[in-house]
Amino acid sequence: MQSSKKYRTVIFYKNYFEEFFLKQSEEVRAKIIWTIQMVEELERVPENYLKHITATEGLYEIREIRM
């Protein structure tokens, strides 16, 4: 398995993401993991994947991705 270069690291706030993630179906979990990997591995992430939250420094929202 070849590892990809990571341009950034996704950090989750408190345990909100884990609680949300565990409630999802396996299919939805796979989509979430795929999206997070794209955010970490793409040098330039399109805004339809990741949007900066206004009036913050370094805080972004991962957008809903339809595969």
C-alpha positions in Angstrom: 0.0 0.0 0.0 1.5 3.3 -1.1 1.0 6.2 1.3 0.0 9.6 0.0 1.5 12.9 1.0 -0.5 14.7 3.5 -0.8 18.5 3.1 -2.9 19.0 6.2 -4.3 17.1 9.2 -8.0 17.0 10.1 -8.6 17.7 13.8 -12.0 17.1 15.4 -13.4 19.3 18.1 -14.1 17.5 21.4 -16.2 14.3 20.7 -18.9 15.7 18.5 -17.6 14.1 15.3 -17.1 10.7 16.9 -20.7 10.7 18.2 -22.0 11.7 14.8 -19.8 9.3 12.9 -20.8 6.3 15.0 -24.5 6.9 14.3 -24.0 6.6 10.5 -24.4 3.6 8.3 -21.3 1.8 6.9 -21.9 3.4 3.5 -22.0 6.9 5.0 -19.0 6.3 7.1 -17.0 5.2 4.0 -18.0 8.5 2.3 -16.9 10.5 5.3 -13.6 8.8 5.5 -13.0 9.3 1.7 -13.8 13.0 2.0 -11.5 13.5 5.0 -8.7 11.7 3.1 -9.2 14.0 0.1 -9.0 17.0 2.4 -5.7 15.8 3.9 -4.1 14.6 0.6 -5.1 17.2 -2.0 -2.7 20.2 -2.2 -5.6 22.4 -3.3 -9.0 21.5 -2.0 -11.9 22.7 -4.0 -14.4 24.9 -2.0 -17.2 22.4 -2.7 -15.2 20.0 -0.3 -13.9 22.5 2.3 -15.0 26.0 3.1 -13.3 28.4 5.5 -15.6 29.6 8.3 -15.8 33.4 8.2 -14.2 35.3 11.1 -12.1 32.3 12.2 -8.4 31.4 11.7 -7.8 27.9 10.4 -11.4 26.7 11.0 -13.1 25.0 8.1 -16.3 23.2 7.4 -16.3 19.9 5.4 -19.1 20.2 2.9 -21.5 17.4 2.0 -20.1 15.5 -0.9 -22.3 13.4 -3.2 -20.4 10.5 -4.8 
